[in-house]
Amino acid sequence: MRRRKAERRTRSGFTLMEVLLVLVILVILGGVVGVAINSSRKRAFASSALVQLKSLKGPLESFNLDIGSYPTSQQGLSALRAAPADLPNPAKWSGPYLSSELEPDPWGNAYQYEGGGTQYRAWSFGPNGVNEQGGGDDISVAGE
């Protein structure tokens, strides 16, 4: 009689194999989600840098209209906040053309600029942080 009662008992809980299987599935899902988030983050940083660079077009155009040329490479983007000392006619400068200091790119690097006369080019070093003069993974905009 006792033997039958023991046989009738059903087991409760999970086996070690079931628990390990669930853990493996959770780790795989976590890895897939992590890769997707990292990929989205990289695209968001690149988009943010491009938007910031494109937002410089208006202030650079205003500087060009007032002075007659874009800031030189030596003057750089700081010419949009304060009148450069080497302007031929400082009275024409009617800035500041940027309302606040230019924030660094999403990777923490300063934006780069070269220009003068009728052309300019501004760029970010991009995710690798290496200056590739606007090539490679650098993010750049140009104007004329």
C-alpha positions as CSV (number, residue, x, y, z in Angstrom):
1,M,0.0,0.0,0.0
2,R,2.8,2.4,0.8
3,R,4.5,1.7,-2.4
4,R,1.4,2.8,-4.4
5,K,1.3,6.1,-2.6
6,A,4.9,6.8,-3.4
7,E,4.3,6.0,-7.1
8,R,1.3,8.3,-7.3
9,R,3.3,11.3,-6.2
10,T,4.0,13.7,-9.1
11,R,7.2,15.6,-9.1
12,S,7.2,19.3,-8.7
13,G,9.7,22.0,-9.7
14,F,12.2,22.1,-12.6
15,T,15.1,19.9,-13.4
16,L,18.6,21.3,-13.7
17,M,18.5,20.8,-17.5
18,E,15.3,22.8,-17.8
19,V,16.8,25.7,-15.9
20,L,20.0,25.6,-17.9
21,L,18.0,25.6,-21.2
22,V,16.1,28.6,-20.1
23,L,19.3,30.4,-19.1
24,V,20.9,29.6,-22.5
25,I,17.9,31.0,-24.3
26,L,18.0,34.2,-22.2
27,V,21.7,34.7,-22.9
28,I,21.1,34.3,-26.6
29,L,18.3,36.8,-26.6
30,G,20.4,39.2,-24.6
31,G,23.2,39.0,-27.1
32,V,20.9,39.6,-30.0
33,V,19.3,42.6,-28.3
34,G,22.7,44.0,-27.3
35,V,24.0,43.9,-30.8
36,A,20.9,45.6,-32.1
37,I,21.1,48.3,-29.5
38,N,24.8,48.9,-30.2
39,S,24.1,49.1,-34.0
40,S,21.3,51.6,-33.4
41,R,23.5,53.7,-31.1
42,K,26.3,53.9,-33.8
43,R,23.8,55.1,-36.4
44,A,22.3,57.6,-34.0
45,F,25.7,59.1,-33.2
46,A,26.6,59.4,-36.9
47,S,23.2,61.0,-37.6
48,S,23.6,63.4,-34.7
49,A,27.1,64.5,-35.9
50,L,25.8,65.1,-39.4
51,V,22.9,67.2,-38.1
52,Q,25.3,69.3,-36.0
53,L,27.5,69.8,-39.0
54,K,24.6,70.8,-41.2
55,S,23.4,73.3,-38.6
56,L,26.7,75.2,-39.2
57,K,25.7,76.1,-42.7
58,G,23.4,79.0,-41.7
59,P,26.0,80.7,-39.4
60,L,28.7,80.2,-42.0
61,E,26.6,81.6,-44.7
62,S,25.8,84.6,-42.5
63,F,29.5,85.2,-41.9
64,N,30.1,84.9,-45.6
65,L,27.4,87.5,-46.4
66,D,28.8,90.0,-43.8
67,I,32.5,89.5,-44.4
68,G,32.6,88.5,-48.0
69,S,34.3,85.1,-47.4
70,Y,34.1,82.1,-45.1
71,P,36.3,82.0,-42.1
72,T,39.9,80.9,-42.9
73,S,41.3,77.7,-41.6
74,Q,43.3,79.7,-39.1
75,Q,40.2,81.5,-37.8
76,G,38.3,78.3,-37.6
77,L,34.8,77.9,-36.3
78,S,35.6,80.2,-33.3
79,A,35.1,83.1,-35.8
80,L,31.4,82.4,-35.6
81,R,31.4,83.3,-31.8
82,A,34.0,86.1,-31.6
83,A,35.3,88.5,-34.2
84,P,38.7,87.3,-35.4
85,A,41.5,89.8,-34.9
86,D,42.8,89.4,-38.5
87,L,39.6,90.6,-40.3
88,P,40.3,93.2,-43.0
89,N,37.2,95.2,-41.9
90,P,36.2,94.2,-38.4
91,A,33.1,96.6,-38.5
92,K,31.5,94.2,-41.0
93,W,31.4,91.3,-38.5
94,S,27.9,91.3,-37.0
95,G,28.0,88.2,-34.9
96,P,28.0,86.2,-32.9
97,Y,26.6,83.8,-35.5
98,L,26.3,80.9,-33.0
99,S,24.3,81.4,-29.9
100,S,26.5,79.1,-27.8
101,E,29.8,77.4,-27.9
102,L,29.9,74.5,-30.4
103,E,29.6,71.2,-28.5
104,P,32.0,68.4,-29.3
105,D,30.9,65.6,-31.6
106,P,29.1,62.6,-30.1
107,W,32.4,60.8,-29.6
108,G,33.8,63.8,-27.6
109,N,36.1,65.3,-30.3
110,A,36.1,68.8,-31.5
111,Y,34.7,69.5,-35.0
112,Q,37.4,70.2,-37.6
113,Y,37.2,73.1,-40.1
114,E,39.1,74.3,-43.1
115,G,38.1,77.1,-45.4
116,G,38.4,80.6,-46.6
117,G,37.4,82.5,-49.7
118,T,34.4,80.8,-51.4
119,Q,34.6,77.3,-49.9
120,Y,34.6,75.5,-46.6
121,R,34.6,72.0,-45.2
122,A,33.7,70.9,-41.7
123,W,34.0,67.4,-40.4
124,S,34.0,65.1,-37.4
125,F,36.7,62.4,-36.8
126,G,33.8,59.9,-36.6
127,P,33.7,56.8,-34.4
128,N,37.3,55.8,-34.7
129,G,38.5,59.3,-33.6
130,V,41.2,59.4,-36.3
131,N,41.5,62.4,-38.6
132,E,41.1,61.1,-42.1
133,Q,40.6,64.6,-43.5
134,G,36.9,64.0,-44.1
135,G,37.4,60.5,-45.6
136,G,37.1,57.0,-44.1
137,D,34.5,57.0,-41.3
138,D,34.8,60.8,-40.9
139,I,31.5,62.6,-41.2
140,S,31.8,65.8,-43.3
141,V,29.9,68.7,-45.0
142,A,31.2,71.1,-47.5
143,G,29.9,74.4,-48.9
144,E,30.7,76.9,-51.6
